[in-house]
Amino acid sequence: MIERRTILTGAAAAALGAAAGRARAATPGVSAHKLKIGNTMPYSGPASSYGAIGHTETAFFKMMNDQGGVAGRMIDFISYDDGYLPPRTVEDVRRLLDQDKVDFLFNTLGTPTNSAIERFVNHKKVPMLFVATGASKWGHYKQYPWTIGLQPSYRTEAQIYAKYMLAHKPKAKLGILFQNDDFGKDYVAGLRDVLAKSWGKYVVKALSYEATDPTVDSQITELQAAGADTFMCAAAPKQAAQSIRKAHDLGWKPLFFLTNVSISAGSVMKPAGAENGVGIITSGWMKDPTEAAFKNDPGMNEWRKFMDKYLPHADQTDNNFVYGYTAGVVMRHVLEACKGNFARGNVMKQATSIQPLAVGTLLPGITVSTSPTNYYPIQAMQLQRWDGANWVRFGGVIRGAG
């Protein structure tokens, strides 16, 4: 189990040692030598495939330090394994803030885990930057001004699937599987937004599961038995792979929609049996490393160069590594915009003042943009379908409000 991952160059460590006799600055973010960034990630447990994101971010900050850090400061990235368990997240975040004295949090992963710390962290006025979850509530800037998301809203994503279903299968009988927390419930809410009073006309059964459940096989069997010919799977990678495999084993072939947080070729589609997922529809906002169109793409080539140097043994078909790199690029942009002033208020100001930012790993036509009243940095995506080996995009870029 990974307990702590800290990135600090030898030169920076020497500089800190020379300064050991000096009193540490009372206010986080003003050290002349380093910047401390805190993170929690499920390196173990039911969502451990997301640990690739934390490994990528660790490597990204190592790369930044190799290039001189930011504004003369080396980055000390401290990432703890919370196992996707909210009580452990609370414990880890208290440790990060009270003992490690991090300046802010970055890309803490998970809807239930971030929900457990949001009130506490906002009370302490610590930035929770670009949390790794698409729950729509991360954009509630009036209630939680110190928390901002990154990826598109799950609720908006579900609305897109519902509209597609109505247009292409108007007599659909919809079965829904969702994780029993704000992550899964956002998909249900998005479907309700579109189906409205027709909910009972289309939905034949909606079943939940707990993140710690060992399998969702019984739920898939029950949805098929209910007569569903359309399926919305709002599940984490482990349960998504189980759903694909079980549906195949049952011979159930619904119009299958899959949440875009569980579409990694390496950690979901291959474990499920790549051929078993043919025809599944999802949405994307990042470039897929397996897509032929991006084989010689400049942005993806930069990512591959980074991966080859800093994570040479990683599976480059796993888009979690693309996600971690993308988040790192956005974070680097914010740090550079701070121009050496890393006081928490200024860090939050820069994070919520991003003009349209092009990132090489985002799909064409998709950029990052924020404002003091827009805490949804990415609000566009594109539908795509699994062909047995790759995700194939179709239609244009779809923009939605968070």
C-alpha positions in Angstrom: 0.0 0.0 0.0 1.3 3.4 -0.9 1.3 5.6 2.2 3.0 8.7 1.0 4.5 9.9 -2.2 6.6 13.0 -1.9 8.5 14.7 -4.8 11.4 17.0 -3.9 14.7 17.4 -5.7 18.0 16.8 -4.0 19.0 20.5 -4.5 15.8 21.6 -2.9 16.3 19.3 0.0 19.8 20.7 0.6 18.4 24.2 0.5 15.8 23.3 3.0 18.4 21.6 5.3 20.5 24.8 5.3 17.4 26.7 6.4 16.4 24.3 9.1 17.3 26.7 11.8 14.9 29.3 10.5 11.4 29.5 11.6 8.9 28.2 9.1 6.6 30.8 7.7 3.3 30.9 9.7 1.2 31.3 6.5 1.3 28.4 4.1 2.3 29.3 0.5 5.0 31.8 1.3 8.1 29.6 1.8 11.0 30.8 -0.3 12.1 27.3 -1.1 9.2 25.0 -1.7 5.5 24.7 -2.4 3.6 21.8 -0.7 0.7 20.3 -2.5 -1.6 17.6 -0.9 -3.5 14.8 -2.5 -5.5 11.7 -1.7 -5.9 8.9 -4.2 -7.2 5.2 -4.1 -3.9 3.4 -4.7 -5.7 0.4 -3.1 -9.3 -0.8 -2.7 -12.2 -1.0 -5.1 -11.2 2.0 -7.2 -7.4 1.3 -7.3 -7.3 1.5 -11.1 -7.5 5.3 -10.6 -4.2 5.2 -8.8 -2.6 5.6 -12.2 -3.7 9.3 -11.9 -1.8 9.8 -8.7 1.3 8.1 -10.2 1.1 10.4 -13.2 0.8 13.6 -11.1 3.7 12.5 -9.0 5.7 12.1 -12.1 4.5 15.4 -13.5 5.6 17.4 -10.5 9.0 15.5 -10.7 9.2 16.8 -14.3 8.5 20.3 -13.1 11.1 20.1 -10.5 13.6 18.8 -13.0 12.9 21.9 -15.0 13.5 24.2 -12.1 10.1 24.1 -10.3 7.9 27.1 -10.3 8.9 30.7 -9.4 12.1 29.4 -7.8 10.3 26.9 -5.6 10.5 23.1 -5.7 7.2 21.2 -5.5 6.7 18.8 -2.6 3.7 16.6 -3.7 2.3 14.6 -0.9 -0.2 11.9 -1.9 -1.8 9.5 0.5 -3.7 6.3 -0.2 -7.3 6.6 1.1 -8.5 3.4 -0.4 -11.6 5.2 -1.7 -12.9 5.2 1.9 -14.3 8.5 3.1 -13.2 8.1 6.7 -9.7 7.5 5.6 -9.9 10.5 3.3 -10.9 12.7 6.3 -8.0 11.3 8.3 -5.5 11.8 5.5 -6.7 15.4 4.7 -6.4 16.4 8.4 -2.9 15.0 8.3 -2.1 16.9 5.2 -3.4 20.2 6.5 -2.4 20.0 10.2 0.8 18.0 10.1 2.3 18.3 6.6 1.1 21.9 6.4 0.3 21.7 2.7 -0.5 24.9 0.9 -3.5 23.5 -0.9 -5.1 20.3 -2.2 -5.0 19.2 -5.8 -7.1 16.6 -7.7 -8.2 14.6 -4.7 -10.2 11.7 -6.2 -13.7 10.5 -5.7 -17.2 11.9 -5.2 -17.9 10.2 -1.8 -14.3 11.0 -0.6 -14.4 14.6 -1.6 -17.9 15.0 -0.1 -16.5 13.9 3.2 -13.9 16.7 3.3 -15.4 19.6 1.4 -17.1 21.4 4.4 -14.0 21.0 6.6 -11.6 22.2 3.9 -13.8 25.2 2.9 -14.1 26.2 6.6 -10.3 26.3 6.7 -10.3 28.3 3.5 -7.9 25.9 1.7 -8.2 25.6 -2.1 -9.5 22.2 -3.3 -8.3 22.5 -6.8 -9.6 20.5 -9.8 -11.1 17.6 -7.7 -11.1 14.4 -9.7 -14.8 13.9 -9.9 -17.5 15.2 -12.2 -20.3 15.5 -9.6 -22.3 18.7 -10.5 -22.0 20.0 -6.9 -18.3 20.9 -7.3 -19.5 24.0 -9.3 -21.5 25.4 -6.4 -19.2 28.4 -5.9 -21.5 30.3 -3.6 -21.7 27.5 -1.0 -18.2 26.1 -1.4 -16.0 28.9 -2.9 -12.7 27.0 -2.2 -13.7 23.9 -4.2 -13.5 23.6 -8.0 -13.9 20.6 -10.3 -12.2 19.9 -13.6 -14.0 17.4 -15.8 -17.5 17.7 -17.3 -20.5 17.3 -15.1 -21.9 13.8 -14.7 -25.4 15.3 -14.8 -24.8 17.0 -18.1 -23.3 13.8 -19.5 -26.4 11.8 -18.5 -28.6 14.4 -20.2 -26.7 13.9 -23.4 -27.3 10.1 -23.3 -31.0 10.5 -22.6 -31.4 12.8 -25.6 -29.5 10.3 -27.7 -31.8 7.5 -26.5 -35.0 9.4 -27.3 -33.7 10.3 -30.7 -32.5 6.9 -31.7 -34.6 4.5 -29.7 -37.9 6.3 -28.8 -39.5 3.1 -27.4 -36.6 2.3 -25.2 -37.0 0.3 -22.0 -34.2 1.7 -19.8 -32.4 -0.1 -17.0 -30.0 1.9 -14.8 -27.1 0.8 -12.6 -25.6 3.5 -10.4 -23.2 3.7 -7.5 -25.1 4.7 -4.4 -23.5 8.1 -3.8 -23.5 11.5 -5.4 -21.5 10.2 -8.3 -24.1 7.6 -9.4 -27.1 9.8 -8.3 -25.9 12.6 -10.6 -26.5 10.3 -13.6 -30.0 9.5 -12.4 -30.7 13.2 -11.9 -29.4 13.9 -15.4 -31.7 11.3 -16.9 -34.6 12.7 -14.9 -33.9 16.2 -16.2 -34.6 15.0 -19.8 -37.2 12.3 -19.2 -39.2 14.3 -16.7 -42.8 13.1 -16.4 -42.0 10.4 -18.9 -39.7 8.7 -16.4 -42.1 5.8 -15.8 -42.7 5.4 -19.5 -39.1 4.6 -20.2 -37.4 3.4 -17.0 -38.2 -0.3 -16.2 -35.8 -0.6 -13.3 -33.0 1.4 -11.5 -30.6 -0.5 -9.2 -27.8 0.8 -7.0 -24.6 -0.8 -5.6 -22.2 0.1 -2.9 -18.6 1.0 -3.9 -17.4 -1.8 -1.6 -19.6 -4.5 -3.1 -17.5 -7.4 -4.6 -19.7 -7.7 -7.7 -22.7 -6.3 -9.5 -23.6 -9.5 -11.3 -26.9 -9.9 -9.6 -28.0 -6.3 -10.6 -27.1 -7.0 -14.2 -29.1 -10.2 -14.2 -32.1 -8.4 -12.6 -32.0 -5.5 -15.1 -32.1 -8.0 -18.0 -34.9 -9.9 -16.4 -36.9 -6.7 -16.1 -37.0 -6.5 -19.9 -34.5 -3.6 -20.3 -33.3 -3.1 -23.8 -31.3 0.0 -23.0 -28.7 0.3 -20.2 -27.1 3.3 -18.4 -24.1 2.1 -16.4 -22.9 4.7 -13.9 -20.3 2.6 -12.3 -16.6 2.9 -11.3 -14.1 1.0 -13.4 -14.2 -2.3 -11.5 -18.0 -2.5 -11.6 -18.1 -1.2 -15.2 -15.9 -4.1 -16.3 -18.0 -6.5 -14.4 -21.2 -5.1 -16.0 -19.8 -5.5 -19.5 -18.6 -9.0 -19.0 -21.9 -10.2 -17.2 -24.1 -8.6 -19.9 -22.1 -10.6 -22.5 -22.3 -13.8 -20.5 -26.1 -13.4 -20.3 -26.4 -12.7 -24.0 -27.9 -9.4 -23.1 -27.3 -6.8 -25.9 -28.9 -3.5 -24.8 -28.2 -0.1 -26.2 -25.4 0.4 -23.6 -24.3 3.8 -22.2 -21.2 3.9 -20.1 -20.0 6.7 -17.8 -16.9 8.4 -19.2 -14.9 7.9 -16.0 -14.8 4.1 -16.7 -13.8 3.8 -20.3 -10.1 3.1 -20.1 -9.0 0.6 -22.7 -6.3 -0.7 -20.3 -8.2 -0.8 -17.0 -11.8 -1.4 -18.1 -12.4 -2.6 -21.7 -9.5 -5.1 -21.8 -10.3 -6.7 -18.4 -14.0 -6.9 -19.5 -13.0 -8.6 -22.7 -12.5 -6.0 -25.5 -14.8 -7.8 -27.9 -17.5 -7.9 -25.2 -18.0 -4.2 -25.3 -18.6 -3.6 -29.0 -21.2 -1.0 -29.5 -21.0 0.7 -26.1 -21.6 4.4 -26.3 -19.9 6.9 -24.0 -18.6 10.5 -24.2 -15.1 11.8 -24.2 -13.3 15.1 -23.6 -9.7 13.8 -23.7 -7.8 12.3 -26.6 -7.7 8.5 -26.4 -4.2 7.2 -26.6 -5.3 4.2 -28.6 -7.1 6.2 -31.3 -5.3 6.1 -34.7 -6.2 9.7 -35.4 -3.9 10.8 -32.5 -0.9 8.5 -33.4 1.2 11.5 -34.5 -0.8 14.2 -32.8 1.6 16.9 -31.3 -0.2 17.0 -28.0 -0.3 13.3 -27.6 3.3 13.0 -28.7 4.3 15.4 -25.8 2.4 13.1 -23.5 4.1 10.0 -24.8 7.5 11.7 -24.5 6.6 12.5 -20.8 5.4 8.9 -20.2 8.5 7.3 -21.8 10.8 9.3 -19.6 8.9 9.4 -16.3 6.7 6.4 -16.4 8.4 4.1 -18.8 6.7 0.9 -17.6 3.2 2.2 -17.5 0.4 1.0 -19.8 -0.1 3.7 -22.3 -3.5 2.4 -23.3 -4.8 3.4 -19.9 -6.4 6.9 -20.3 -6.1 7.5 -16.6 -2.5 8.4 -17.4 -3.8 11.0 -19.9 -6.2 12.3 -17.2 -3.4 12.8 -14.6 -1.2 14.5 -17.2 -4.0 16.8 -18.3 -4.8 17.8 -14.7 -1.1 18.5 -14.2 -1.0 20.8 -17.2 -3.9 22.8 -15.9 -2.3 23.0 -12.4 1.0 24.1 -13.9 -0.9 26.9 -15.7 -2.4 28.1 -12.4 0.9 28.0 -10.6 2.7 30.0 -13.3 -0.2 32.5 -13.3 0.4 33.1 -9.6 3.8 34.7 -10.4 5.3 33.6 -7.2 2.4 34.7 -4.9 1.2 31.3 -3.6 -1.0 32.7 -0.8 -4.1 30.6 -0.8 -6.4 33.5 -1.8 -4.3 34.2 -4.9 -4.0 30.5 -5.9 -7.8 30.3 -5.8 -8.1 33.6 -7.7 -5.9 32.3 -10.5 -7.7 28.9 -10.6 -11.0 30.7 -11.2 -9.6 33.1 -13.8 -8.5 30.8 -16.6 -9.1 32.2 -20.0 -9.8 29.6 -22.7 -6.8 27.3 -22.2 -5.8 24.8 -24.9 -4.3 21.6 -23.6 -2.7 19.2 -26.0 -4.5 16.1 -24.5 -8.0 17.5 -24.9 -10.2 16.7 -27.9 -10.2 19.3 -30.7 -12.6 22.1 -29.9 -12.5 21.6 -26.1 -10.7 24.0 -23.8 -10.4 24.9 -20.1 -12.1 28.0 -18.9 -13.1 29.3 -15.5 -14.3 32.5 -13.8 -15.4 33.6 -10.3 -18.9 32.4 -11.3 -17.9 29.4 -13.4 -16.4 26.5 -11.5 -17.0 24.1 -14.4 -13.6 24.2 -16.3 -14.6 21.8 -19.0 -18.2 21.9 -20.4 -17.9 20.1 -23.7 -17.6 16.5 -24.8 -18.1 14.2 -27.9 -19.9 11.0 -28.2 -17.9 7.9 -29.0 -18.5 4.2 -29.6 -16.4 1.1 -28.8 -15.5 -0.9 -31.9 -13.7 -3.8 -30.1 -10.3 -2.2 -30.1 -10.8 1.6 -29.9 -13.2 4.3 -29.0 -14.5 5.9 -32.3 -15.8 9.4 -32.0 -19.0 10.4 -33.9 -21.0 13.6 -34.2 -19.7 17.0 -33.2 -18.5 18.5 -29.9 -21.5 18.9 -27.6 -21.5 21.8 -25.2 -23.6 21.8 -22.0 -24.0 24.0 -19.0 -22.6 22.5 -15.8 
